[in-house]
Amino acid sequence: MGKSKRKLKKRLNRSRQRKDGGQAQGTNRHHLTPKSRHGTSTPRNILRIDIQKHQCWHKIFGNQTLEETIAELQRLKRMKGR
């Protein structure tokens, strides 16, 4: 993606934020397998997700793939004895 496209996307994301300084509204494209880990931008690898939820996802799970996240949650469930 070119530099001008990235700048435009940043501007669009900023414009989705509420004028009163509240949380951003709208959706983002979340890559189930991150592009930095050789994921593609095909529809099969993209999930449209609320901006706030997308930010929280990355705070909790970082740059994990969907499969790694599922495995981590399953380990947590086993640790809790459920």
C-alpha positions in Angstrom: 0.0 0.0 0.0 1.4 3.4 -0.9 2.1 6.2 1.5 -0.8 8.3 0.3 -3.3 5.5 0.8 -2.0 4.9 4.4 -2.4 8.7 5.1 -5.9 8.6 3.7 -6.9 5.6 5.9 -5.5 7.3 9.0 -7.6 10.4 8.2 -10.7 8.3 7.6 -10.2 6.5 11.0 -9.7 9.9 12.7 -12.9 11.2 11.1 -14.8 8.3 12.6 -14.0 9.5 16.1 -16.6 11.4 17.9 -16.2 15.2 18.0 -16.6 15.2 21.8 -13.4 13.2 22.2 -15.3 10.0 22.9 -14.5 6.5 21.5 -14.1 5.9 17.8 -17.1 4.5 16.0 -17.3 2.3 12.9 -15.5 -0.8 11.9 -12.0 -1.9 11.0 -10.7 -4.8 8.9 -9.1 -7.3 11.3 -6.7 -9.9 9.7 -7.3 -13.3 11.3 -3.7 -14.2 10.3 -1.8 -10.9 10.6 -0.2 -9.5 7.4 3.0 -9.3 9.4 2.8 -13.1 9.7 2.2 -13.7 6.0 -1.6 -13.4 6.2 -3.4 -12.2 3.1 -6.1 -9.5 2.6 -8.5 -12.0 1.0 -12.1 -12.0 2.3 -11.5 -15.4 4.0 -8.8 -13.8 6.2 -10.7 -10.5 7.0 -13.1 -9.9 9.8 -15.0 -6.6 10.0 -15.0 -5.7 13.6 -16.0 -2.7 15.7 -13.1 -0.3 16.2 -13.2 -0.5 20.0 -13.4 -4.3 20.0 -10.5 -4.4 17.5 -8.3 -2.3 19.8 -9.1 -4.5 22.8 -8.5 -7.6 20.8 -4.9 -6.5 20.1 -4.3 -5.4 23.7 -5.3 -8.8 24.9 -4.0 -11.1 22.2 -1.4 -9.1 20.5 -0.4 -10.3 17.1 -1.6 -13.9 17.5 -3.3 -15.8 14.7 -6.9 -16.9 15.3 -5.8 -20.5 15.9 -3.2 -19.4 18.5 -5.9 -17.3 20.3 -8.3 -20.2 20.3 -5.6 -22.6 21.7 -4.7 -20.0 24.4 -8.4 -19.7 25.5 -8.7 -23.5 25.6 -5.6 -23.8 27.8 -7.1 -21.1 30.1 -10.4 -23.1 30.3 -8.5 -26.3 31.2 -6.6 -24.5 33.9 -9.9 -23.3 35.4 -11.1 -27.0 35.4 -14.1 -26.4 33.2 
